[in-house]
Amino acid sequence: MKLQLGIVSAGVALATLATASAAQAASVTVNNFSFETPSTPNFSPGITGWTVIGNAGVQAGLFNPGQFPSGVPHGSQAGLIGFNGGSIYQDVAATYQAGTRYTLNLFAGIRLDEPGDLTLPNSTISLRRSDNNTVLSSFTFNQSSFSSRGVFLSFNTSYLAGIADQGAGIRISIDRPNNGGTQLVFDNVTLDATPDATPVPEPSSLLGFITLGGLMLGGAVRKARK
């Protein structure tokens, strides 16, 4: 009986250590998430709080869209990357925490007045590390993702941070290649962080669990022999 109780105790301890309690998602601040600054009547080559790189130039900026009958998801302006392609990114203030799932979401659309023979090439949203720009998770969408023009659809990608990511800076990125086609319009970029209910232990953690279990089981066996 003592041996059985010892084994049960060890199992309970391992289960407790290996399973994290569920928690509510918390919003991570994304500066100028709905691209309201600077205010512009038509187009601006800069985006407050975001870095524009590559071929983006004046093709990526703020656009006050009149070609979306239902309006934009948030506010009155939206971000834009033109047909020459480009990328924008932002390093948020938060850092990756092991055992936390990060979900990046944005709304994207194609202008109603785009010529019918033009299509949106593969465009990507991604979660990266700010220290080395490593892509941790991404989602690619294109013309086939949209049933019609003049509407916004939601796209997202998520990543469960591990021990190796602990404390690394979070970079969110929106990319469109330079190969012609329609403009990419986007809005309401959000980032949520949710402690994972059942995170996968790192190898070092598993070793610790095994060692602890062995010690507890060994103690139970010694007690049973007395």
Buried (B, 14 or more C-beta within 10 A) or exposed (E): EEBEEBBEBBEEBBEEBBEBEEEEEEEBEBBBBBBBBBEBEEEBBEBEEBEBBBBBBBBBBBBBBEBBEEEBBBBEBBBBBBBBBBBBBBBBEBBBBBBBBBBBBBBBBBBBEBEEEBBBBBBBBBBBBBEEEEBBBBBBBBBEBBEEBBBBBEBBBBBBBBEEBEEBBBBBBBBBBBEEBBBBBBBBBBBBBBBBEEBEBBEEBEEEBEEBBEEBBEEBEEEEEE
